[in-house]
Amino acid sequence: MKIVLQRVQSASVQVDGKITGEIGKGYLLLFGVGNNDTKADCDRLCEKIPRLRIFADENDKINLSLRDVGGDILVVSQFTLYADCRKGNRPGFSNAAKPAEANRLYEYFLQKLREQSGGDFRVESGVFGADMQVCLCNDGPFTLILESEA
């Protein structure tokens, strides 16, 4: 699993001109599933993400979590995170999970993240496999790459 986490002031995703997910302060997660990823990978990342302390406190130290600042999460599926550009000029995607398996883990990830929220934050999403337009105001910018251990 590969996740590009961007701390944002706001973010939204549209499909066919209609907003399917929108947040203010929080995280935009670009979510990719690899061939060897499992529900256990989702569980581990869903535990970690809300606890990351990457917001500034009153002393301007990166010390606060998503819950501490009342932020939300927008998750957008993105198989292109598994692009292999080492050979030639056309990316290969053989390391990305097949669509059915990727969608199953994407939906599971959303469900687990919503369970993790305990009502402390909202989890919005794009539409798996759709042509999406993502808008964001990156805060910082502050961007992290999280990966499963597989």
Secondary structure, DSSP 4 states (H G I P E B T S, - for coil): -EEEEEEEEEEEEEETTEEEEEESSEEEEEEE-BTT--HHHHHHHHHHGGG-EEEE-TTS-EEEEHHHHT-EEEEEE-GGGG-B-SSSSS-B-TTBPPHHHHHHHHHHHHHHHHHHHTTSS-EEE--TTS-EEEEEEEEEEEEEEEE---
